[in-house]
Amino acid sequence: MGFEEKVKKNKNTIYVPDIARITRIEYLSPTEKVFKIVFDDEEIKNKFEFKPGQFVELTVFGLGEAPFSIVSNPTNKDFFKLCIRNVGNISSALHRMVEGTKIGIRGPFGNGYFPCQKMKNHNVLLIAGGLGIAPLMSLIRYILHYREDYKEIMVVYGAVNPGSILFKNEIQYWSNRGDISLCLSVDNPDNKWTGEIGVCTKLIPRVDFPSNDTYITVCGPPIMYRYVIDELEKKKFKPENIYLSLERRMECGVGKCNHCHIGDKLVCVDGPVFNLWEIRNLKEAL
Amino acid sequence: MLYKVLDKGVYRDFVKALISEYEFIGPKKKDKSEHDFVLIKDISELDTNYMRTTIPPAKKILFPPNEQLVAYELGENINVRSVVESSKKILFGINAWDINGMNFLDEFFTTDFIDENYISKRKKLIVIGMDSEPTETNFSPSIGAEYAKDGFDIYLTELKNRYFVRIATPKGNEILEKYTKVNDAIAEDFKEYNKYMDNYRMKFKMSVDIKSFYDDFESIYDNGDFWKKIAKDCYSCGSCNLVCPTCFCFNVKDDIELNLKNGKKIREWDSCMIPEYGLVAGGHNFRPDKENRLKKRYRCKLKTFIDKFGKYACVGCGRCIEACLAKINIAEDINLVKKEVSI
């Protein structure tokens, strides 16, 4: 059920959140936690469906609302998870919360998401910088769920230091699976670090996927995109096969408040995932 | 559209009847140069012969500066409900460009997702339009907004001894039939009306060359020096947004009472010119420069909605030009873009 139908059914306006509970909080790093969220209403829970790359608006009652992208596998119907860094008003309040706390959820939002159906029978390269791994996690989990539908899968992931690498357990699990390759690098290694050093852009020249048979997804801090795209273009990857998840101030999620404007598009409605071809027409996007 | 004429002799009684029957919002003199659209209780308060209103009347009613969207009660269970306030009103004496501004908001708030808070108010609003004197900064004929094709129920145009009446909706017709008497317009009335409109259009002093802006804007988009020069004096105060009939940006904030139980979500107008507009958690600002924000405003007003709705998000009312403390002039800037590009 789409968001709009849900609104109609409940006779609510588009600004009314549904009540949900934080059922589990996982500690990832000193600044990041993963929140597992379950809707109170059985019907809403059953009908909540999302696609990799979409986001929800989370209300902390009394404080306000903020957008977060979903990190869990879309095939899990009973719950969804958000990975949240403690940086703002809402996120720091969330970090103080205990399991069982009630929150409000609107969404999922975004008509631009990672095209996991189109990617079938192709290679997929996923490039993440820092917290940018979060929106990609949903896609990675989906792909691994239907692993046989896809060709080679590679994750290129750069973090600031070894301590800030997120989803370490999951990464460990990937290396045990053997059907997904991983290039990990950190900017500031500690003395135990034996892997790559530097920004993740440096790892791209080593990717040997054929340019005409590969889909690429990128998510990271705003500064990262331009450098990644330069590297991808050197490898002659097609712009229409490169998908980028953009961040802006998405306050309403429904294309009304206008804060997430880029050129003539709105990130909340037209995005948050755009392909590079679209972004070429959006000045200021990168 | 039905075309009728209303005799001036019965006009006052017609308006009086509307004031007594409806919540009647009309222009009232505020000070020497300014009028404001407020609730009118007596016809003596009404002054339709106005020139300047600071806050656009339709926006003031349909998309107020502060508006509650959601109410909730916290406790064992959280009860959340939407708050939609609307009541039947007459908006009397709104001019053509403000009607066109409202038409834009109508389309905006019903595109993609339907904004019930706006549209439920709109559905109950009866709009009776009337021409008003343009200010010196008004350039609406260049935009094509000095004449309203739709969006109103009734539009009254003052001719010598009668009003030329355009009726756009059944509701408008009903009101006229119920509260007054109108006659069919005849060829002579149309003739006088056309003459009036020709004269009326002559009153607008400012004009802009908007035709080629769509492409010129892109060609000048990356010219940093040009935009720096244009935005040089901008104080990033947001006055231009507050007085604009089509500006719709808003913030939603939560507000909780001291008992920590009852709370609400409120939306309030935001401004794309203030530095916090593009600020996200973590401190990254996607629009840190004032020239970038001004450029974005011009894009939003003059280009974005040409692609989306086929119309400008500017009606040329000139309010932002009068409101700007730094004398930034959108009309001059449109012409300047043209000039700069054609060099």
Contacts between the chains, C-beta under 8 A, distances in Angstrom:
chain1	res1	chain2	res2	distance
A	3	B	113	7.9
A	4	B	113	6.3
A	7	B	113	7.8
A	11	B	82	7.9
A	12	B	81	7.6
A	12	B	82	4.8
A	13	B	69	6.6
A	13	B	70	7.7
A	13	B	82	4.1
A	13	B	84	6.4
A	13	B	115	7.4
A	13	B	116	4.3
A	13	B	117	6.1
A	14	B	113	4.9
A	14	B	114	7.2
A	14	B	115	6.7
A	14	B	116	7.4
A	15	B	69	4.3
A	15	B	70	5.6
A	15	B	82	6.9
A	15	B	117	7.5
A	15	B	252	6.8
A	15	B	265	6.3
A	15	B	267	7.7
A	16	B	69	7.8
A	16	B	70	5.3
A	16	B	80	5.7
A	16	B	81	7.1
A	16	B	82	4.7
A	17	B	70	7.6
A	17	B	80	6.3
A	18	B	80	7.9
A	19	B	77	7.7
A	19	B	78	5.0
A	19	B	80	6.5
A	59	B	254	7.2
A	59	B	265	7.9
A	60	B	254	7.8
A	61	B	72	6.2
A	61	B	74	5.7
A	61	B	78	6.6
A	61	B	254	6.9
A	61	B	256	7.4
A	61	B	263	6.0
A	62	B	74	7.3
A	62	B	254	5.7
A	62	B	256	3.8
A	62	B	260	7.1
A	62	B	263	5.3
A	63	B	254	5.6
A	64	B	252	7.6
A	64	B	253	5.8
A	64	B	254	4.6
A	65	B	252	6.3
A	65	B	254	7.3
A	65	B	265	7.7
A	66	B	281	6.7
A	85	B	282	7.5
A	87	B	281	4.8
A	87	B	282	4.1
A	87	B	283	7.8
A	88	B	280	7.8
A	88	B	281	2.7
A	88	B	282	6.6
A	89	B	281	7.4
A	90	B	281	7.3
A	91	B	281	6.3
A	102	B	78	5.3
A	104	B	72	8.0
A	104	B	78	7.6
A	104	B	80	6.7
A	221	B	284	7.9
A	222	B	284	6.3
A	222	B	286	7.4
A	247	B	280	6.6
A	248	B	278	7.3
A	248	B	280	7.1
A	248	B	286	5.9
A	249	B	277	7.7
A	249	B	278	6.1
A	249	B	279	6.7
A	249	B	280	5.0
A	249	B	286	7.1
A	251	B	251	6.4
A	251	B	252	6.1
A	252	B	250	7.8
A	252	B	252	6.4
A	254	B	112	6.7
A	254	B	113	4.1
A	255	B	111	7.5
A	255	B	112	4.8
A	255	B	113	6.5
A	256	B	108	7.9
A	256	B	109	7.0
A	256	B	113	7.0
A	256	B	115	6.0
A	256	B	248	7.2
A	256	B	250	7.4
A	257	B	249	6.1
A	257	B	250	5.2
A	257	B	251	7.0
A	257	B	252	7.0
A	257	B	267	7.9
A	257	B	270	7.2
A	258	B	248	6.5
A	258	B	249	4.5
A	258	B	272	7.2
A	258	B	300	7.5
A	259	B	249	6.8
A	259	B	270	7.3
A	259	B	277	6.6
A	259	B	278	7.2
A	261	B	272	7.8
A	261	B	296	6.6
A	261	B	300	6.9
A	261	B	304	7.9
A	263	B	299	7.1
A	263	B	304	7.9
A	264	B	299	7.3
A	264	B	303	6.8
A	264	B	304	4.5
A	264	B	307	5.6
A	264	B	308	7.4
A	269	B	112	5.7
A	283	B	221	6.0
A	283	B	222	7.4
A	284	B	286	7.9
A	284	B	292	7.4
